[in-house]
Amino acid sequence: MEGKQPGTAAVPIHETFRIAALLAVVGGFLDAYTYILRGGVFANAQTGNMVLLGVYAAQGRYRQAGYCIIPILAFALGVFITEVFKKYFTEKEFNIYEHWIIAIEIILLSIVGFVPSSVPDSVVNVTISFVCSLQVNSFRKMKNLPYASTMCTGNLRSGTEKLFQYVINKETKAGIQAAHYFGIILLFILGAVAGTVLAFLWGIQSIWCCSILLGIVFVTMCLTIR
């Protein structure tokens, strides 16, 4: 149950499971979208792009290798900018900034839906990777647990660790936490499934589904602003 429990502090809205769930669906959707429609790279999974970079370089396909560098650099830039905000904003200011990160995502992803396939994929991938890095570096906790909404390796590790603590050490709280982690992983996968199906059905405009989901996140978060 979200919210305040007797004797405990309320969970900030941006750390609730429902917000993390929507962001995970968007994360999976965007990876499928860019891989299928925008040049065969991943919006979020920079490890995957680094693997592709190495594979293409080993094969002498240097143009494709160079193309993989683009989303990696865009992602790194987004993280760097987020860290600048964290350094110079107060905690309260940064919490408000987190709300507007979602608004920026909505605007940029909505614009991407209008970009025709004739435009180089690098333009779109820079935009999406940059947006995803802002999201993953701003929304880093779910019910005070570290997690990632745009990639799942860390979630899998943490979820399995909590599962061990529940099964072997009989820690009930760890079992609940494991369920949250595996729930996020499942939703990420479902997002990738939806991204694949809708990419074939609606093409480049399918990304607007992410804008709708993020719109729900934005409204939900804004309703809690005091």
Buried (B, 14 or more C-beta within 10 A) or exposed (E): EEEEEEEEEEBBBBBBBEBBBBBBBBBBBBBBBBBBBBBBBBBBBBEBBEEBBEEBBEEEEEEBBEBBBBBBEBBBBBBEBBEEBBEEEEEEEBBEBBBEBBBBBBEBBBEBBEBEEEEBBBEBBBBBBBBBBBBBBBBBEBBEBEBBBBBBEEBBEBBEBBBEBBEEEEBEEBBEBBBBBBBBBBBBBBBBBBBBEBBEEEBBEBBBBBBEBBBEBBEBBEEEEE
